[in-house]
Amino acid sequence: MITFLSYFTAILALVFIFQLMNIYQLASELKGENTGIANDRDNRSQGLGMLLFMPAFFIFLLTLIFIYKDKMLPQAASDVGKEADRLMNFNWVIIFIVFFITEALLFYFANRYKKGKDNSKAYYFPHQDKLELIWTIVPSIVLAVIIIYGLSLWGKMTGKPDKDAIVIQLYAKQFDFTARYSGHDNILGKTDYKLIDDATNPLGMDTTDAKGWDDIIVKGELHVPVNHQIDFKCNARDVMHGMYMPYFREQINCVPGITTDMHFIPTITTAQMRKDTHDTAFDYMLLCNRVCGAGHYNMQMKIVVDSPEEYYEWLAKQKTFRSNVAAK
């Protein structure tokens, strides 16, 4: 009912404005004025209207930002996530500075250089080397700073991981994710696509490679310890998938035929985030953000950030690849 009333009120407002414009036009015609040609009064009213609209527009924009600031990015829950937020905020500062200066000048010029009774015009010049130099060099410097900052952060996400980082393979296919833990040796066993069997060997693991015997394969739920670096090795079987973890500010493509790497340190456990968000049902999620087919919308995996004790307790309960093969 509220939605209907909102739409109805909006329609009535539009009809009112339309009728008001018709009345204004009829009144002008009765006075013998040509409504198709702007006169001095029109120019003054338009210029004044721009000046009055400028603060109203800025106040409206800032109000929306204040109201919806909590609806933007969720709380960052990783080391690189916090730095990614700093990079984002740095970009916003630059954007807002440029936006408010240019928009203020736009509204001011609309009034300052309106056509007056003396028929004066603003000075027009087609070219000036000094201005061209300024608005080429200044944006170039700003963009260079942003790019270097971004590349530095990207290097932290995809560069060489810590020696004690836990190695986990994330294997994507239509339409699910599978995680493979590297076991006690922290080394993933070899795989070959020719060995893939959805019933017995979905990742195509080489059973002759002893380094893979202690690997642990899980589906549906991924567990990681807090405050310990996780090194993800990402692969895809069929098409390109996107490995997207919004709370950790991590995203990288899973591409068939190659391995892509990224790593981060989770900093907030699932239990703590549930307290912070006042949401007892909260879960971190791994999502696919590439349109990979008809079931793309359902391609996700729950991520549980445990305390170290909880993580190793959970890991000890999982069956290794060797024990699974022996059972079959």
C-alpha positions as CSV (number, residue, x, y, z in Angstrom):
1,M,0.0,0.0,0.0
2,I,2.8,2.4,0.9
3,T,4.5,1.7,-2.5
4,F,1.3,2.4,-4.3
5,L,0.8,5.7,-2.5
6,S,4.4,6.7,-3.2
7,Y,4.0,6.0,-7.0
8,F,0.6,7.8,-6.9
9,T,2.0,10.9,-5.2
10,A,4.9,11.0,-7.7
11,I,2.5,10.8,-10.6
12,L,0.3,13.6,-9.1
13,A,3.4,15.8,-8.7
14,L,4.4,15.3,-12.3
15,V,0.9,16.2,-13.5
16,F,0.9,19.3,-11.3
17,I,4.2,20.5,-12.7
18,F,3.0,19.8,-16.3
19,Q,-0.2,21.8,-15.6
20,L,1.8,24.6,-14.0
21,M,4.0,24.9,-17.1
22,N,0.8,25.0,-19.3
23,I,-0.6,27.9,-17.2
24,Y,2.7,29.8,-17.4
25,Q,2.8,29.4,-21.2
26,L,-0.9,30.5,-21.6
27,A,-0.2,33.5,-19.4
28,S,2.8,34.5,-21.5
29,E,0.8,34.2,-24.7
30,L,-1.9,36.4,-23.2
31,K,0.8,39.0,-22.5
32,G,2.0,38.8,-26.1
33,E,5.3,37.3,-25.1
34,N,7.2,34.8,-27.3
35,T,7.8,31.8,-25.0
36,G,10.1,30.3,-27.5
37,I,12.8,33.0,-27.1
38,A,14.6,33.6,-23.8
39,N,14.5,37.2,-22.6
40,D,16.5,39.0,-20.0
41,R,14.1,37.9,-17.2
42,D,14.5,34.3,-18.3
43,N,18.2,34.5,-18.3
44,R,18.3,36.1,-14.8
45,S,15.9,33.5,-13.4
46,Q,17.8,30.6,-14.9
47,G,21.1,31.9,-13.6
48,L,19.6,32.5,-10.1
49,G,18.0,29.1,-10.3
50,M,21.4,27.5,-10.9
51,L,22.9,29.2,-7.9
52,L,20.0,28.2,-5.7
53,F,20.1,24.6,-7.0
54,M,23.8,24.2,-6.4
55,P,23.8,24.1,-2.5
56,A,20.5,22.1,-2.6
57,F,22.2,19.5,-4.9
58,F,25.3,19.3,-2.7
59,I,23.3,18.9,0.5
60,F,21.1,16.2,-1.1
61,L,24.2,14.3,-2.3
62,L,26.0,14.5,1.1
63,T,22.8,13.5,2.9
64,L,22.5,10.4,0.7
65,I,26.2,9.5,1.4
66,F,25.6,9.9,5.2
67,I,22.4,7.8,5.1
68,Y,23.7,5.0,3.0
69,K,27.4,4.9,4.0
70,D,26.8,1.6,5.9
71,K,25.3,0.0,2.8
72,M,28.4,0.3,0.8
73,L,31.4,-2.1,1.3
74,P,31.0,-4.4,4.3
75,Q,33.6,-4.5,7.0
76,A,37.0,-5.7,5.7
77,A,38.1,-9.0,7.3
78,S,41.6,-9.5,6.0
79,D,44.9,-7.7,6.0
80,V,44.8,-6.8,2.3
81,G,41.1,-5.9,2.7
82,K,41.9,-3.1,5.0
83,E,44.5,-1.7,2.6
84,A,42.0,-2.1,-0.3
85,D,39.6,0.0,1.6
86,R,42.2,2.7,2.1
87,L,42.9,2.7,-1.6
88,M,39.2,3.0,-2.3
89,N,38.8,5.9,0.2
90,F,41.9,7.6,-1.4
91,N,40.1,7.4,-4.7
92,W,36.9,8.8,-3.3
93,V,38.7,11.8,-1.8
94,I,40.2,12.6,-5.2
95,I,36.9,12.1,-6.9
96,F,35.0,14.3,-4.5
97,I,37.5,17.1,-4.6
98,V,37.4,17.2,-8.4
99,F,33.6,16.8,-8.4
100,F,32.7,19.6,-6.0
101,I,35.2,22.0,-7.6
102,T,34.0,21.4,-11.2
103,E,30.3,21.3,-10.3
104,A,30.5,24.5,-8.3
105,L,32.2,26.2,-11.2
106,L,29.6,24.8,-13.6
107,F,26.7,26.3,-11.6
108,Y,28.6,29.6,-11.0
109,F,29.5,30.1,-14.6
110,A,25.8,29.5,-15.7
111,N,24.9,32.6,-13.6
112,R,28.1,34.6,-14.1
113,Y,28.0,34.5,-17.9
114,K,24.3,34.7,-18.5
115,K,23.3,36.9,-21.4
116,G,22.5,40.4,-20.1
117,K,21.0,43.6,-21.5
118,D,24.3,44.7,-22.9
119,N,24.4,41.5,-25.0
120,S,27.9,40.8,-23.6
121,K,29.5,37.4,-24.1
122,A,32.2,35.5,-22.2
123,Y,35.6,35.6,-23.7
124,Y,36.2,32.6,-25.9
125,F,39.7,31.3,-26.8
126,P,40.2,28.1,-28.8
127,H,43.6,27.2,-27.5
128,Q,46.0,27.9,-24.7
129,D,49.2,25.9,-24.2
130,K,49.5,26.7,-20.4
131,L,46.0,25.3,-19.7
132,E,46.6,22.3,-21.9
133,L,49.8,21.6,-20.0
134,I,48.1,21.9,-16.6
135,W,45.2,19.7,-17.3
136,T,47.4,17.1,-18.9
137,I,50.2,16.9,-16.3
138,V,48.1,17.2,-13.1
139,P,45.7,14.3,-14.0
140,S,48.6,12.2,-15.2
141,I,50.4,12.6,-11.9
142,V,47.3,11.8,-9.9
143,L,46.5,8.7,-12.1
144,A,50.2,7.6,-11.7
145,V,49.9,7.7,-7.9
146,I,46.7,5.7,-8.0
147,I,48.1,3.1,-10.4
148,I,51.3,2.7,-8.4
149,Y,49.3,2.4,-5.2
150,G,47.0,-0.2,-6.8
151,L,49.9,-2.2,-8.3
152,S,51.6,-2.3,-4.8
153,L,48.4,-3.7,-3.3
154,W,48.0,-6.2,-6.1
155,G,51.5,-7.3,-5.6
156,K,50.7,-8.0,-1.9
157,M,47.7,-10.1,-3.0
158,T,49.4,-12.1,-5.7
159,G,53.1,-12.0,-5.0
160,K,55.2,-14.5,-3.1
161,P,53.3,-15.9,-0.1
162,D,54.8,-16.5,3.4
163,K,56.8,-19.7,3.8
164,D,54.3,-21.0,6.4
165,A,51.2,-20.0,4.4
166,I,48.5,-22.8,4.2
167,V,48.2,-23.9,0.6
168,I,44.6,-24.5,-0.6
169,Q,43.5,-25.3,-4.2
170,L,40.2,-23.8,-5.2
171,Y,38.8,-25.8,-8.2
172,A,35.8,-24.2,-10.0
173,K,33.5,-25.9,-12.5
174,Q,29.9,-25.5,-13.5
175,F,28.4,-24.8,-11.0
176,D,30.3,-25.4,-7.8
177,F,33.6,-24.9,-6.0
178,T,35.8,-27.7,-4.5
179,A,38.6,-27.0,-2.0
180,R,41.8,-29.2,-1.7
181,Y,44.0,-28.7,1.3
182,S,47.7,-29.5,1.0
183,G,47.9,-31.8,4.0
184,H,50.7,-32.1,6.6
185,D,53.5,-31.5,4.0
186,N,51.7,-28.3,2.8
187,I,52.4,-29.4,-0.8
188,L,49.6,-30.2,-3.3
189,G,49.8,-33.4,-5.2
190,K,49.9,-33.5,-9.0
191,T,46.8,-33.5,-11.1
192,D,46.0,-34.4,-14.7
193,Y,42.7,-33.5,-16.5
194,K,42.9,-36.9,-18.2
195,L,42.4,-38.6,-14.8
196,I,39.2,-36.7,-14.0
197,D,36.3,-38.9,-13.0
198,D,33.3,-37.2,-11.4
199,A,32.4,-40.3,-9.4
200,T,35.9,-41.2,-8.0
201,N,38.4,-38.5,-8.8
202,P,36.7,-35.1,-9.6
203,L,40.0,-33.1,-9.5
204,G,42.0,-35.6,-11.6
205,M,44.6,-36.3,-8.9
206,D,47.6,-38.5,-9.7
207,T,47.3,-41.5,-7.3
208,T,51.0,-42.3,-8.0
209,D,52.2,-39.0,-6.5
210,A,52.8,-39.5,-2.8
211,K,52.7,-35.8,-2.1
212,G,49.0,-35.8,-2.8
213,W,48.1,-38.7,-0.5
214,D,47.6,-36.5,2.5
215,D,45.6,-33.9,0.6
216,I,42.1,-33.2,1.8
217,I,39.2,-32.5,-0.5
218,V,36.1,-30.7,0.8
219,K,32.9,-29.4,-0.8
220,G,30.3,-27.0,0.4
221,E,32.3,-25.4,3.3
222,L,35.8,-24.0,3.4
223,H,37.6,-23.6,6.8
224,V,40.6,-21.3,7.4
225,P,42.3,-20.2,10.6
226,V,42.3,-16.6,11.7
227,N,45.6,-14.5,11.6
228,H,47.3,-17.1,9.4
229,Q,48.1,-16.5,5.7
230,I,46.2,-18.6,3.2
231,D,47.7,-19.2,-0.3
232,F,45.0,-20.0,-2.8
233,K,45.8,-21.9,-6.0
234,C,42.8,-21.3,-8.4
235,N,41.9,-23.6,-11.3
236,A,38.8,-24.1,-13.5
237,R,37.7,-27.1,-15.5
238,D,35.3,-25.8,-18.1
239,V,34.9,-22.0,-18.5
240,M,36.3,-19.0,-16.7
241,H,34.9,-18.5,-13.2
242,G,35.4,-15.6,-10.8
243,M,36.7,-16.4,-7.3
244,Y,35.2,-13.5,-5.3
245,M,35.3,-13.0,-1.5
246,P,33.7,-9.7,-0.7
247,Y,34.6,-9.5,3.0
248,F,38.2,-10.3,2.3
249,R,38.3,-7.9,-0.7
250,E,39.8,-10.7,-2.9
251,Q,38.9,-11.5,-6.5
252,I,40.7,-13.4,-9.1
253,N,39.7,-15.4,-12.2
254,C,39.8,-19.2,-12.3
255,V,40.9,-20.0,-15.8
256,P,41.0,-23.4,-17.5
257,G,44.5,-24.6,-18.2
258,I,46.4,-22.2,-15.9
259,T,46.8,-21.7,-12.1
260,T,46.1,-18.2,-10.7
261,D,47.4,-17.4,-7.2
262,M,46.3,-15.0,-4.4
263,H,46.7,-14.9,-0.7
264,F,45.5,-13.0,2.4
265,I,45.3,-13.3,6.2
266,P,41.8,-13.5,7.7
267,T,41.6,-11.2,10.6
268,I,38.1,-11.7,12.0
269,T,36.6,-15.0,12.9
270,T,33.1,-16.0,11.8
271,A,32.0,-15.9,15.4
272,Q,33.3,-12.4,16.0
273,M,31.8,-11.1,12.7
274,R,28.4,-12.5,13.8
275,K,28.7,-10.4,17.0
276,D,29.9,-7.3,15.1
277,T,27.0,-7.5,12.6
278,H,24.4,-8.6,15.2
279,D,23.6,-11.4,12.8
280,T,23.7,-15.0,14.2
281,A,23.2,-16.4,10.7
282,F,26.1,-14.5,9.1
283,D,28.6,-16.5,7.0
284,Y,31.5,-15.4,4.8
285,M,30.9,-16.6,1.2
286,L,33.0,-17.5,-1.8
287,L,31.1,-16.4,-4.9
288,C,31.5,-16.7,-8.6
289,N,31.2,-13.2,-10.2
290,R,31.6,-14.3,-13.8
291,V,28.5,-15.2,-15.8
292,C,29.5,-18.9,-16.3
293,G,26.2,-20.4,-17.4
294,A,22.6,-21.1,-16.4
295,G,23.5,-22.1,-12.8
296,H,25.9,-19.2,-12.2
297,Y,23.6,-17.6,-9.6
298,N,23.9,-20.7,-7.4
299,M,27.7,-21.0,-7.5
300,Q,28.9,-20.3,-4.0
301,M,30.8,-21.8,-1.1
302,K,30.6,-21.0,2.6
303,I,33.8,-19.9,4.3
304,V,34.3,-20.4,8.0
305,V,37.1,-18.5,9.7
306,D,38.0,-20.4,12.9
307,S,40.3,-19.9,15.8
308,P,43.6,-21.9,15.2
309,E,42.4,-24.6,17.7
310,E,39.0,-24.9,16.0
311,Y,40.6,-25.1,12.6
312,Y,43.0,-27.9,13.3
313,E,40.4,-29.8,15.2
314,W,38.1,-29.6,12.1
315,L,41.0,-30.5,9.8
316,A,41.9,-33.6,11.9
317,K,38.3,-34.9,11.3
318,Q,38.6,-34.7,7.5
319,K,39.6,-37.8,5.4
320,T,42.7,-37.6,3.3
321,F,42.7,-38.4,-0.5
322,R,44.5,-41.7,0.2
323,S,41.9,-42.9,2.7
324,N,39.1,-42.0,0.4
325,V,40.7,-43.9,-2.5
326,A,41.3,-46.9,-0.2
327,A,37.7,-46.8,0.9
328,K,36.5,-46.9,-2.7
